Amino acid sequence: MESNDKKSMARSASESEIQRGRSGKTGGDRHRGRSRSPTPSLTSQRTSQQTKSATLPRTSTSKHSKTDERKASSNMKSKFFSPFLRVRERVRPLECFIQKVVRQVVNRTPIGRKRAEQRTRPAYRRNSFSSPSGPTHKLSKDKMPGSTGLRNLGNTCYINAIIQCLSKTDILAEYFCCDQYKADLARNNKINARTYGTRGELTENLALLFKSLWVCEYMPEVSSQFKSCVSKYGPQYRGSSQHDAQEFLVWLLDKVHEDLNIASKKKYRSNKSSYGRPDDIVAAEALANHTRCNSSFVQDLFLAQYQSSLTCPKCKRQSNNFDPFLCVSLPLPQRADRPVYVTIVYLDAQPKQVKLGVNVNINATVKELRSELSLQTKIPPKQFLMTELYYDGFYRTFLDDQSLSIVHETDNIYCIEVPPASDKLLIIASNRLGVGSKGRKFGSPLVLQLSRQASYQKLQDAILAKLAPCLKDGVTSKRMGVLFNIRVVDGIAGKSYLSHDDDHPLFVETVDRALEACAGNAPHHIKVILEWDPDTKQVVFSNVEDVIEEHASVQQLKGRYQKQLSATLSECFDLYTEEEKLDDKNTWLCPNCKRLPHGTTKRLSLWTLPDILVIHLKRFKQV
């Protein structure tokens, strides 16, 4: 009799515990009524539960001891899991989840019913999922529910990645595969008269895709139908362009939320001022204002709040706002400096070309790089011309005010030493074998100064004088005539070649256009390509080696930056919650000072955590 009383008291206590979890949490708020301390993640909760189970005393194997173990396990479920998850009986092994989902899909979908009708009930095997209340769904040895890959329909890898992640989230897969979403969908259609979201079309296609994965009946047509639905309601996803997976996840969750939103209110209330009020009350009011217009299963799982704090530098008063979020975008720690590899081309020094490695600040400009190169080479910064040179000719010319973020480590950057400025025209030339796309650069760049009144023969003689160390004996323009064609870079299209018959070829219009293109703080110059015929090159040149000596700084920097910059998740959160000062463009009116103070500090922090926390790591820096 005493034992029965104890059992009834324990059962009453357990029921009251569940009822307390249910009370005050309806619709979107049924699991958000929690304290400021974040709820542990589902993985850590299960680990804690398993650890506790392993340390339970097992001194007897009697019937009473087993009953006590079950009571202790039930108490631990109530302790370590949120009320929302306890009511839904989320504490169960993965095998039980698979059995339930597969059985429900087999019973409810036309695919599963057709297969069940065609098969007789086989004996239990390890690769079969059965239940007394439903037919057995026998799988082949090479099939496992939920482990099917998705067909790529042309750069749809971002969609496939998100679908695989969501379908492996057991509470979400059960919600869609077991048709639990249909009740919310019907209620949403009744309340909103199909005026919001996708009218349930996207949600139905998502559920069908989940079911096909879990019942191992996936076909490419299912993905194609889902992609068509996505393109219908998301114009940015039309076609076969690549997109960001995190942006698609947020868009998909937002559309499904609109389909399943059972909130009857659609007009938001403005939040009251948080000045001088407790944070708990302000956060609760902000969440209530949000959930009165947004209440869905998606919000129940993924929604939480973050706190944004602004501190006045004068009065030190703090203003807090609490906003909802579905995803946390964490920045990755970045290096404060970066390497830049530059090939120096000297006027007279030997070796002629030297490749240097320079370590600069990650926010440095071309002017700072030019100054650093001047310190290492003892050449005045004004006598440097920075350009980009590849096998087929010149490309960009860099100006002092440009950021080095436009320069990548693999770019062929040349810093060419030029003579001091004068009234003569500065010409930078590069030799090229052949014309068109098959042409290839050879030799080092040439630098010469010449009057614009010079004839074509004088221009050719000046170029041959610079090439003298590489030419055979007796090579002159008088003896051999025109040896190469001269094409002006950035000249007029179709008129970029200098004519052999012009008395003053440097006074033509295409040269004027090239001089206009180099306007800025770079030395006033033009760049030309000397196009050689293969037979002429073989007769004229004796040595055309393009030797670039590599300085020791190149390997030193490569060895330093080849080491991967590692970071923990905790360090990413520390960087996310770090204080930052607002600039003058983002001034804030202090409610106490009634002014716009300079130097206001802002800090972000997580106020609550959802049952499923989506973390986005920002790998790329926006420039």
FILONU-178611 format. One line per 8 residues: number of its first residue (from 1); for each residue y, x, z of C-alpha. Coordinates in Angstrom, 3 decimals, padded with zeros to 6 digits. Layout:
! FILONU-178611
NUM	Y/X/Z | ...
! end
This chain:
! FILONU-178611
1	000.000/000.000/000.000 | 002.314/002.836/000.904 | 001.509/004.573/-002.381 | 002.397/001.444/-004.370 | 005.736/001.167/-002.586 | 006.534/004.762/-003.433 | 005.653/004.156/-007.089 | 007.871/001.081/-007.298
9	010.760/002.924/-005.620 | 010.437/005.829/-008.070 | 010.270/003.404/-010.992 | 013.387/001.588/-009.764 | 015.231/004.888/-009.349 | 014.303/005.965/-012.877 | 015.413/002.611/-014.337 | 018.708/002.756/-012.468
17	019.234/006.286/-013.792 | 018.814/005.069/-017.383 | 021.022/002.056/-016.735 | 023.747/004.364/-015.428 | 023.442/006.308/-018.682 | 023.824/003.098/-020.677 | 026.698/001.628/-018.692 | 030.170/002.173/-020.074
25	028.906/003.641/-023.367 | 028.862/001.111/-026.161 | 029.260/001.756/-029.865 | 030.785/005.147/-030.525 | 031.388/005.874/-026.784 | 027.852/005.518/-025.493 | 027.312/009.251/-025.195 | 030.839/010.584/-024.880
33	031.481/009.669/-021.285 | 030.933/013.168/-020.026 | 032.872/015.651/-017.958 | 034.971/018.511/-019.270 | 032.061/020.930/-019.121 | 030.297/021.048/-022.489 | 026.775/019.691/-022.770 | 024.161/022.399/-023.453
41	022.739/022.499/-026.942 | 019.528/020.660/-027.753 | 017.609/023.926/-028.118 | 018.734/025.254/-024.760 | 017.965/021.882/-023.149 | 014.421/021.903/-024.445 | 013.980/025.526/-023.376 | 015.199/024.689/-019.898
49	012.856/021.704/-019.742 | 009.885/023.793/-020.823 | 010.757/026.521/-018.320 | 010.969/023.996/-015.508 | 007.654/022.485/-016.517 | 006.015/025.893/-016.431 | 007.146/026.511/-012.838 | 005.885/023.215/-011.376
57	003.287/023.657/-008.599 | -000.216/022.766/-009.737 | -002.304/023.019/-006.592 | -004.481/020.032/-007.363 | -005.909/018.251/-010.387 | -006.300/014.909/-008.706 | -004.942/011.657/-010.062 | -002.020/011.712/-007.615
65	-000.999/015.253/-008.584 | -000.916/014.307/-012.290 | 001.238/011.281/-011.425 | 003.625/013.534/-009.523 | 003.840/015.869/-012.517 | 004.735/012.959/-014.791 | 007.442/011.846/-012.330 | 008.832/015.382/-012.154
73	008.868/015.614/-015.941 | 010.687/012.280/-016.168 | 013.265/013.443/-013.630 | 013.843/016.621/-015.622 | 014.425/014.585/-018.781 | 017.085/012.606/-016.945 | 018.673/015.795/-015.657 | 018.827/017.951/-018.758
81	019.445/015.396/-021.546 | 022.416/013.174/-022.191 | 021.994/009.409/-021.513 | 022.218/008.629/-025.243 | 019.304/010.914/-026.044 | 017.298/009.698/-023.016 | 017.587/006.065/-024.101 | 016.408/006.999/-027.613
89	013.441/008.964/-026.152 | 014.466/012.151/-027.938 | 012.307/014.357/-025.678 | 009.093/014.639/-027.653 | 007.181/017.294/-029.585 | 007.840/017.885/-033.270 | 004.370/016.625/-034.185 | 005.134/013.219/-032.646
97	008.374/013.058/-034.619 | 006.576/013.862/-037.893 | 003.898/011.259/-037.186 | 006.466/008.560/-036.497 | 008.681/009.330/-039.492 | 005.808/009.642/-041.962 | 004.173/006.463/-040.704 | 007.412/004.514/-040.953
105	008.165/005.821/-044.434 | 004.659/005.003/-045.632 | 004.949/001.470/-044.269 | 008.466/000.740/-045.490 | 008.887/002.439/-048.869 | 007.340/001.277/-052.167 | 006.090/004.826/-052.753 | 004.196/004.884/-049.488
113	002.804/001.344/-049.802 | 001.507/002.033/-053.284 | -000.245/005.195/-052.163 | -001.664/003.493/-049.079 | -003.103/000.674/-051.199 | -004.789/003.111/-053.577 | -006.559/005.024/-050.832 | -009.176/004.097/-048.337
121	-008.742/005.132/-044.743 | -010.225/008.669/-044.476 | -011.487/010.357/-041.361 | -009.027/012.355/-039.289 | -008.273/015.806/-040.618 | -005.806/018.408/-039.653 | -003.653/017.773/-042.736 | -003.474/014.008/-042.150
129	-000.837/012.078/-040.167 | -002.222/008.852/-038.696 | -001.459/006.246/-036.087 | -003.406/003.247/-034.770 | -000.573/000.963/-035.859 | -000.342/002.186/-039.467 | -002.338/003.622/-042.354 | -003.133/007.290/-042.665
137	-001.026/009.307/-045.066 | -003.298/012.124/-046.224 | -001.558/015.227/-047.496 | -003.024/018.040/-049.519 | -003.360/021.450/-047.950 | -000.304/022.780/-049.755 | 001.973/019.932/-048.602 | 003.866/019.607/-045.352
145	006.279/016.726/-044.644 | 009.881/017.805/-044.971 | 009.104/021.187/-046.539 | 009.677/020.240/-050.195 | 012.260/022.107/-052.243 | 014.995/020.377/-054.231 | 015.588/020.768/-057.966 | 018.782/022.567/-058.943
153	020.625/020.368/-061.438 | 023.145/022.985/-062.512 | 025.003/024.734/-059.662 | 023.962/022.045/-057.154 | 022.731/024.634/-054.658 | 025.566/023.655/-052.286 | 024.254/020.068/-052.260 | 020.621/021.141/-051.831
161	021.473/023.410/-048.902 | 023.277/020.634/-047.021 | 020.539/018.057/-047.735 | 017.864/020.430/-046.428 | 019.833/021.068/-043.227 | 020.491/017.382/-042.576 | 016.921/016.308/-043.371 | 015.597/018.853/-040.826
169	017.829/017.399/-038.091 | 015.179/015.196/-036.496 | 017.422/012.536/-034.923 | 019.268/012.071/-038.233 | 016.058/012.060/-040.299 | 014.509/009.420/-038.050 | 017.645/007.280/-038.294 | 017.472/007.199/-042.104
177	013.722/007.437/-042.727 | 012.893/004.643/-040.276 | 015.579/002.350/-041.740 | 017.577/002.233/-038.516 | 020.743/002.658/-040.569 | 020.327/-000.722/-042.270 | 021.438/-002.677/-039.204 | 024.686/-000.690/-038.999
185	025.141/-000.947/-042.754 | 024.745/-004.739/-042.709 | 027.142/-005.044/-039.776 | 029.671/-002.808/-041.519 | 029.503/-004.904/-044.689 | 030.021/-008.065/-042.685 | 033.026/-006.689/-040.794 | 034.778/-004.815/-043.570
193	033.721/-007.024/-046.502 | 032.660/-003.926/-048.463 | 036.192/-002.585/-048.740 | 035.652/000.853/-047.193 | 033.483/003.846/-048.059 | 031.017/003.630/-050.937 | 029.812/000.103/-050.098 | 026.587/001.603/-048.809
201	025.562/003.125/-052.151 | 025.822/006.755/-051.059 | 024.073/006.058/-047.756 | 021.182/004.302/-049.508 | 020.733/007.202/-051.916 | 020.840/009.692/-049.050 | 018.170/007.723/-047.173 | 015.989/007.586/-050.273
209	016.299/011.352/-050.676 | 015.302/011.909/-047.028 | 012.281/009.627/-047.384 | 011.081/011.340/-050.546 | 011.186/014.697/-048.756 | 009.325/013.514/-045.679 | 006.619/011.608/-047.555 | 006.119/014.505/-050.026
217	006.903/012.250/-052.993 | 010.066/014.017/-054.122 | 010.937/013.836/-057.812 | 013.927/015.423/-059.607 | 015.132/011.932/-060.562 | 015.945/011.282/-056.895 | 018.291/014.295/-056.791 | 019.802/013.303/-060.123
225	020.523/009.788/-058.854 | 022.085/011.184/-055.662 | 024.228/013.639/-057.656 | 025.447/010.802/-059.898 | 026.441/008.805/-056.830 | 028.264/011.830/-055.379 | 030.141/012.322/-058.662 | 031.043/008.634/-058.739
233	032.800/008.666/-055.360 | 033.864/012.317/-055.348 | 035.675/013.218/-058.600 | 035.916/016.849/-057.487 | 032.099/017.125/-057.669 | 031.782/015.957/-061.268 | 030.322/018.401/-063.749 | 028.364/021.533/-062.880
241	030.999/023.666/-061.147 | 030.267/025.519/-057.937 | 031.674/024.208/-054.650 | 031.775/025.168/-051.001 | 028.812/023.826/-048.996 | 030.846/023.271/-045.818 | 033.472/021.232/-047.673 | 030.719/019.097/-049.190
249	029.125/018.562/-045.761 | 032.403/017.287/-044.281 | 032.957/015.041/-047.311 | 029.409/013.634/-047.132 | 029.566/012.932/-043.396 | 032.937/011.228/-043.845 | 031.624/008.945/-046.623 | 028.462/008.040/-044.717
257	030.579/007.358/-041.626 | 032.747/004.944/-043.618 | 029.619/003.153/-044.828 | 028.221/002.832/-041.294 | 031.468/002.284/-039.388 | 031.034/-000.807/-037.189 | 034.478/-000.664/-035.597 | 036.509/-003.820/-036.204
265	039.955/-002.229/-035.748 | 041.552/-000.365/-038.632 | 045.063/000.373/-037.381 | 045.542/003.478/-035.260 | 047.661/003.454/-032.134 | 050.028/006.333/-031.506 | 049.013/008.532/-028.584 | 051.245/008.639/-025.539
273	053.050/011.821/-024.609 | 050.896/014.259/-022.629 | 053.842/015.817/-020.824 | 053.221/015.814/-017.068 | 049.968/013.833/-017.290 | 046.417/014.964/-016.353 | 044.377/016.361/-019.235 | 041.373/014.140/-018.495
281	043.400/010.969/-018.920 | 045.167/012.181/-022.065 | 041.861/013.228/-023.649 | 040.202/009.905/-022.773 | 043.093/007.941/-024.264 | 043.033/010.011/-027.467 | 039.282/009.487/-027.839 | 039.599/005.750/-027.157
289	042.311/005.437/-029.833 | 040.039/007.179/-032.294 | 036.833/005.296/-031.505 | 038.478/001.867/-031.683 | 038.755/002.504/-035.429 | 035.752/004.813/-035.895 | 032.345/003.964/-034.451 | 029.246/005.041/-036.348
297	026.008/006.909/-035.847 | 027.529/009.928/-037.596 | 030.398/010.016/-035.125 | 027.948/009.600/-032.236 | 026.130/012.789/-033.224 | 028.790/015.085/-034.667 | 032.133/014.071/-033.125 | 033.802/015.921/-030.252
305	037.321/016.938/-029.220 | 039.271/020.162/-029.232 | 042.398/020.894/-027.231 | 045.557/022.258/-028.818 | 047.985/023.756/-026.301 | 051.605/024.725/-026.986 | 053.464/026.790/-024.367 | 057.233/027.137/-024.273
313	058.316/030.806/-023.811 | 061.366/029.779/-021.764 | 060.278/027.138/-019.276 | 056.526/027.957/-019.503 | 055.720/024.244/-019.742 | 052.601/023.339/-021.694 | 051.950/020.416/-024.022 | 048.339/019.474/-024.816
321	046.963/017.406/-027.684 | 043.339/016.330/-028.071 | 042.043/015.777/-031.580 | 038.558/014.909/-032.875 | 036.508/017.265/-035.045 | 033.176/017.205/-036.901 | 033.002/020.923/-037.657 | 034.296/024.101/-036.005
329	035.536/026.769/-038.436 | 035.234/030.133/-036.718 | 036.957/033.232/-038.123 | 034.934/036.415/-038.398 | 036.359/039.633/-036.951 | 038.013/041.592/-039.754 | 038.728/045.272/-040.088 | 042.338/046.291/-039.503
337	042.203/048.852/-042.326 | 040.518/049.316/-045.702 | 039.745/052.085/-048.205 | 041.462/052.523/-051.575 | 040.151/055.018/-054.133 | 042.736/056.468/-056.535 | 042.443/059.040/-059.333 | 045.431/061.423/-059.358
345	046.439/062.787/-062.784 | 048.594/065.926/-062.412 | 051.107/067.167/-064.958 | 050.265/070.875/-064.826 | 047.986/071.517/-061.835 | 044.294/072.236/-062.085 | 041.964/070.433/-061.805 | 043.744/067.904/-063.974
353	042.193/064.787/-062.367 | 041.238/064.408/-058.681 | 039.824/061.272/-057.045 | 041.129/060.660/-053.520 | 040.100/058.229/-050.800 | 042.985/056.730/-048.818 | 042.710/054.634/-045.649 | 045.468/051.988/-045.493
361	046.299/048.935/-043.420 | 044.664/045.750/-044.657 | 048.115/044.183/-045.168 | 049.666/047.245/-046.801 | 051.711/047.173/-050.006 | 051.740/049.419/-053.089 | 054.798/051.194/-051.697 | 052.883/052.220/-048.567
369	049.984/053.498/-050.666 | 052.405/055.477/-052.838 | 053.938/057.047/-049.707 | 050.507/058.003/-048.349 | 049.552/059.619/-051.662 | 052.855/061.500/-051.662 | 052.005/063.011/-048.260 | 048.615/064.201/-049.498
377	049.702/065.529/-052.925 | 053.276/066.710/-052.131 | 054.537/064.743/-055.162 | 057.679/062.584/-054.704 | 056.824/058.845/-054.640 | 059.260/058.129/-057.497 | 057.243/060.403/-059.777 | 054.072/058.307/-059.444
385	053.059/055.688/-061.982 | 050.223/053.479/-060.670 | 048.187/051.706/-063.341 | 044.692/050.406/-063.993 | 042.724/052.201/-066.700 | 039.245/051.387/-068.014 | 037.083/052.467/-070.945 | 038.944/050.133/-073.320
393	042.514/050.961/-072.269 | 045.327/050.141/-069.864 | 045.526/046.985/-067.793 | 047.798/046.307/-064.809 | 050.788/048.385/-063.683 | 051.533/048.067/-059.953 | 054.979/047.615/-058.369 | 056.092/048.601/-054.867
401	056.462/045.085/-053.468 | 052.931/043.977/-054.482 | 050.233/043.610/-051.832 | 047.160/045.832/-051.989 | 045.014/042.737/-051.545 | 045.013/042.478/-055.363 | 043.275/045.876/-055.535 | 039.508/046.006/-054.969
409	037.410/049.012/-054.062 | 035.732/049.086/-057.472 | 038.967/048.976/-059.494 | 039.807/052.087/-061.557 | 043.259/052.873/-060.187 | 045.092/055.852/-061.677 | 048.180/057.396/-060.113 | 049.798/059.454/-062.878
417	052.377/062.135/-062.100 | 055.406/061.805/-064.367 | 058.436/064.113/-064.797 | 061.798/063.217/-063.222 | 063.714/060.418/-064.921 | 065.888/061.379/-067.919 | 067.489/059.805/-070.992 | 064.300/060.383/-072.991
425	061.550/057.802/-073.394 | 058.540/058.240/-071.094 | 055.235/057.692/-072.921 | 051.809/057.368/-071.241 | 048.997/057.746/-073.792 | 045.215/057.323/-073.680 | 042.777/058.492/-076.368 | 040.235/056.046/-077.726
433	037.359/056.510/-080.130 | 037.154/053.592/-082.573 | 038.920/050.244/-082.616 | 038.170/046.752/-081.319 | 035.621/045.959/-078.620 | 033.450/048.955/-079.588 | 036.187/051.496/-078.822 | 035.759/053.847/-075.848
441	038.292/055.936/-073.911 | 037.876/059.701/-073.848 | 039.836/062.496/-072.198 | 042.475/062.250/-069.494 | 045.748/060.286/-069.849 | 048.682/062.127/-071.482 | 052.303/062.167/-070.313 | 055.197/063.113/-072.618
449	058.943/062.539/-072.903 | 060.513/062.090/-076.311 | 063.758/060.898/-077.810 | 063.611/057.446/-079.365 | 065.152/058.890/-082.519 | 062.040/061.008/-083.173 | 060.117/060.510/-086.415 | 056.413/059.641/-086.588
457	055.549/063.274/-087.422 | 057.466/064.571/-084.358 | 055.737/061.967/-082.201 | 052.344/063.080/-083.509 | 053.214/066.777/-083.041 | 054.237/066.139/-079.394 | 050.923/064.391/-078.722 | 048.925/067.226/-080.405
465	050.816/069.740/-078.255 | 049.567/067.962/-075.121 | 046.025/067.968/-076.571 | 046.167/071.662/-077.573 | 043.588/072.876/-074.968 | 041.031/070.456/-076.425 | 041.701/071.029/-080.140 | 040.241/073.487/-082.572
473	042.387/076.256/-084.021 | 044.743/075.402/-086.855 | 045.001/071.657/-086.204 | 048.527/070.507/-087.166 | 050.018/067.348/-088.587 | 051.538/069.220/-091.558 | 048.163/070.545/-092.556 | 045.969/067.502/-091.863
481	048.435/064.593/-092.172 | 048.085/061.424/-090.057 | 045.194/061.945/-087.620 | 045.284/058.762/-085.501 | 046.868/055.329/-085.164 | 049.258/054.487/-082.335 | 049.025/051.053/-080.737 | 051.681/049.959/-078.202
489	050.332/048.208/-075.088 | 052.154/044.953/-074.137 | 053.870/044.902/-077.519 | 054.252/042.007/-079.947 | 050.917/040.501/-080.936 | 050.061/041.388/-084.527 | 052.839/044.007/-084.667 | 051.731/046.409/-081.947
497	050.936/049.379/-084.273 | 053.618/051.951/-085.096 | 054.074/052.427/-088.836 | 053.650/055.881/-090.412 | 056.518/055.174/-092.822 | 059.222/054.314/-090.243 | 061.871/056.989/-089.825 | 062.340/056.008/-086.172
505	059.138/054.226/-085.014 | 060.235/054.173/-081.343 | 063.189/051.900/-082.202 | 061.043/048.988/-083.436 | 060.959/045.597/-081.744 | 057.440/045.981/-080.319 | 058.605/049.022/-078.275 | 061.500/046.984/-076.874
513	059.034/044.273/-075.826 | 056.841/046.872/-074.061 | 059.874/048.264/-072.199 | 060.757/044.762/-070.994 | 057.205/044.276/-069.693 | 057.483/047.304/-067.372 | 060.704/046.094/-065.741 | 060.731/046.675/-061.983
521	060.664/049.671/-059.652 | 058.028/051.493/-061.744 | 059.244/054.387/-063.943 | 060.716/053.107/-067.230 | 057.981/053.803/-069.775 | 055.679/052.517/-072.484 | 051.906/052.858/-072.692 | 050.172/053.572/-076.006
529	046.566/053.860/-077.213 | 045.690/056.666/-079.655 | 042.876/055.352/-081.851 | 040.758/058.068/-083.459 | 038.275/057.766/-086.285 | 034.832/059.221/-085.297 | 034.755/061.649/-088.230 | 038.293/062.885/-087.565
537	037.553/063.360/-083.871 | 034.505/065.487/-084.705 | 036.557/067.742/-086.979 | 039.603/068.090/-084.689 | 038.298/068.319/-081.103 | 036.349/071.181/-079.601 | 036.172/070.000/-075.995 | 036.831/066.434/-074.809
545	035.247/066.387/-071.368 | 036.793/063.831/-069.029 | 036.132/065.641/-065.747 | 037.269/063.988/-062.498 | 036.855/066.099/-059.373 | 035.989/064.075/-056.296 | 037.764/064.954/-053.055 | 035.801/065.040/-049.778
553	037.819/062.051/-048.505 | 035.972/059.740/-050.916 | 032.537/060.291/-049.371 | 033.971/060.241/-045.874 | 035.486/056.806/-046.375 | 032.401/055.458/-048.152 | 030.179/056.587/-045.294 | 032.530/055.006/-042.779
561	032.797/051.642/-044.490 | 029.152/051.343/-045.532 | 028.336/050.470/-041.935 | 028.291/046.706/-041.567 | 030.819/045.216/-039.172 | 028.692/043.229/-036.716 | 029.940/040.372/-034.558 | 028.393/037.949/-032.093
569	029.014/034.212/-032.002 | 030.779/034.685/-028.682 | 033.212/037.133/-030.289 | 033.915/034.604/-033.055 | 034.701/031.930/-030.445 | 036.958/034.401/-028.606 | 038.845/035.008/-031.827 | 039.054/031.230/-032.458
577	040.526/030.559/-028.979 | 042.922/033.510/-029.077 | 046.603/032.840/-028.483 | 048.915/033.097/-031.471 | 052.678/033.028/-031.818 | 054.219/030.452/-034.124 | 056.671/031.679/-036.747 | 060.072/030.160/-037.415
585	058.620/027.810/-040.037 | 056.424/026.107/-037.389 | 058.904/025.603/-034.583 | 058.108/023.096/-031.824 | 060.505/020.888/-029.869 | 059.866/021.505/-026.175 | 059.958/018.144/-024.293 | 061.377/019.893/-021.217
593	064.002/022.190/-022.772 | 064.820/019.811/-025.633 | 065.157/022.879/-027.868 | 063.277/024.695/-030.607 | 062.323/027.916/-028.827 | 061.286/031.018/-030.750 | 057.984/032.653/-029.840 | 056.034/029.494/-028.909
601	052.376/030.314/-028.285 | 049.494/028.151/-029.456 | 045.893/028.148/-028.258 | 042.870/026.158/-029.457 | 039.874/025.415/-027.242 | 036.878/023.086/-027.293 | 037.320/020.227/-024.836 | 033.925/018.583/-025.414
609	030.850/019.351/-027.502 | 028.807/016.931/-029.637 | 025.033/016.572/-029.573 | 024.945/018.383/-032.960 | 027.553/021.110/-033.305 | 028.327/022.259/-036.864 | 029.714/025.797/-036.982 | 031.392/027.094/-040.129
617	031.843/030.866/-040.372 | 034.869/031.734/-042.492 | 033.611/034.750/-044.423 | 036.566/035.046/-046.775 | 040.191/035.731/-046.018 | 042.790/033.553/-047.699 | 045.543/035.579/-049.334
! end
